């Protein structure tokens, strides 16, 4: 019998969580923290983009080692990796734009192409892009690589829209929220492919969360509410921790693979 996932009475469980309302709530908070924590570490603590990027990449590496060591979905290791990959994804885009002078249009295109290439290779190797059958190291590697590119792409696209359209944080947040609602409606009523809908929503929750984080943390002179990066980051980290505890005990993120998929 296969032992690549946790088995209960012969049932293999997915290594990543089932997509539920809880999933989207904590994901949105994770990307918000990714924006505000990256700003706090790089600017407020004075480490700078380069040093902060190396430090956080090291922490992300350790978190992914913990995640890949699991053979089932474990809420705290999974969401720790998501929060850190959100921060690193933001820092990658910021480094390319601020330190290397690469235009946002270029970074948006490059990360978009990288994400498409990841999906193409994933499908060529595994013959599926299903997020419901992540039970091997190979599939989980493609999964996390795709997530990294969605965060970097979302950061680049969000900054591009904010700078070109100059909408302001609240208007940008409402625009991205409208796009996600449209994706949801297309999935439920227009038969949009579920995997496509998932990844599109995953991409657009990144700029949505970033806009929300900036709205809360930035000074009022810049169109924000002035709560600051420390208060905003700690508030959302507390909420994420509470949701992780809830998920751990409720186990509503566990997803069993259908018979024969493993």
DAURHU-V77099 format. One record per backbone hydrogen bond with DSSP energy under -1.0 kcal/mol. CO is the residue of the C=O (numbers start at 1). NH is the residue of the N-H. E is the energy in kcal/mol with one decimal. If there is no record, write none. Layout:
{{CO	NH	E} {CO	NH	E}}
//
This chain:
{{6	13	-1.5} {8	11	-1.1} {11	8	-1.6} {12	257	-3.2} {20	24	-1.8} {21	25	-2.2} {22	26	-2.5} {23	27	-2.1} {24	28	-2.3} {25	29	-1.9} {26	30	-2.1} {27	31	-2.1} {28	32	-1.5} {29	33	-2.3} {30	34	-2.1} {31	35	-1.5} {32	36	-2.3} {33	37	-3.2} {34	38	-1.1} {35	39	-1.7} {36	40	-2.4} {37	41	-2.9} {38	42	-2.3} {39	43	-2.6} {40	45	-2.0} {41	47	-1.2} {42	48	-1.6} {48	52	-2.0} {49	53	-2.5} {50	54	-2.1} {51	55	-2.4} {52	56	-2.7} {53	57	-2.2} {54	58	-1.9} {55	59	-1.9} {56	60	-2.5} {57	61	-2.4} {58	62	-1.9} {59	63	-2.4} {60	64	-2.6} {61	65	-1.9} {62	66	-2.0} {63	67	-2.4} {64	68	-3.0} {65	69	-1.1} {67	70	-1.4} {71	6	-1.5} {74	78	-2.4} {75	79	-2.6} {76	80	-1.5} {77	81	-1.8} {78	82	-1.7} {79	83	-2.5} {80	84	-2.2} {81	85	-2.6} {82	86	-1.9} {83	87	-1.8} {84	88	-2.7} {85	89	-2.5} {86	90	-1.8} {87	91	-2.3} {88	92	-2.5} {89	93	-1.7} {90	94	-2.4} {91	95	-2.7} {92	96	-2.2} {93	97	-2.2} {94	98	-3.1} {95	99	-1.7} {95	100	-1.5} {96	102	-2.6} {103	107	-2.3} {104	108	-2.5} {105	109	-1.8} {106	110	-2.9} {107	111	-2.6} {108	112	-1.8} {109	113	-2.7} {110	114	-2.5} {111	115	-2.2} {112	116	-2.2} {113	117	-2.7} {114	118	-2.1} {115	119	-2.2} {116	120	-2.4} {117	121	-2.7} {118	122	-2.6} {119	123	-2.7} {120	124	-2.3} {121	125	-2.3} {122	126	-2.9} {123	127	-2.4} {133	135	-1.3} {134	15	-2.4} {136	140	-2.2} {137	141	-2.1} {138	142	-1.9} {139	143	-2.2} {140	144	-2.4} {141	145	-2.2} {142	146	-2.5} {143	147	-1.9} {144	148	-2.3} {145	149	-2.0} {146	150	-2.1} {147	151	-2.0} {148	152	-2.2} {149	153	-2.8} {150	154	-2.6} {151	155	-2.2} {152	156	-2.4} {153	157	-3.0} {154	158	-2.4} {155	159	-2.5} {156	160	-2.3} {157	161	-2.4} {158	162	-2.4} {159	163	-2.5} {160	164	-2.6} {161	165	-2.4} {168	172	-2.3} {169	173	-2.4} {170	174	-2.3} {171	175	-2.1} {172	176	-2.4} {173	177	-2.3} {174	178	-2.2} {175	179	-1.8} {176	180	-2.1} {177	181	-2.3} {178	182	-2.2} {179	183	-2.2} {180	184	-2.4} {181	185	-2.6} {182	186	-2.5} {183	187	-2.1} {184	188	-2.5} {185	189	-2.7} {186	190	-1.1} {186	192	-2.1} {193	197	-2.6} {194	198	-2.4} {195	199	-2.3} {196	200	-2.3} {197	201	-2.4} {198	202	-2.4} {199	203	-2.2} {200	204	-2.2} {201	205	-1.7} {204	208	-1.6} {205	209	-2.7} {206	210	-2.4} {207	211	-2.5} {208	212	-2.0} {209	213	-2.7} {210	214	-2.7} {211	215	-2.3} {212	216	-1.9} {213	217	-2.6} {214	218	-2.4} {215	225	-2.9} {216	227	-2.8} {218	226	-2.6} {219	222	-1.4} {219	224	-2.3} {220	223	-1.6} {228	232	-1.8} {229	233	-2.3} {230	234	-2.7} {231	235	-2.4} {232	236	-2.0} {233	237	-2.4} {234	238	-2.3} {235	239	-1.9} {236	240	-2.5} {237	241	-2.5} {238	242	-2.3} {239	243	-2.2} {240	244	-2.4} {241	245	-2.2} {242	246	-2.2} {243	247	-2.9} {244	248	-2.4} {245	249	-1.8} {246	250	-2.9} {247	251	-2.3} {251	254	-1.2} {253	18	-2.4} {255	14	-3.4} {258	261	-2.2}}
//
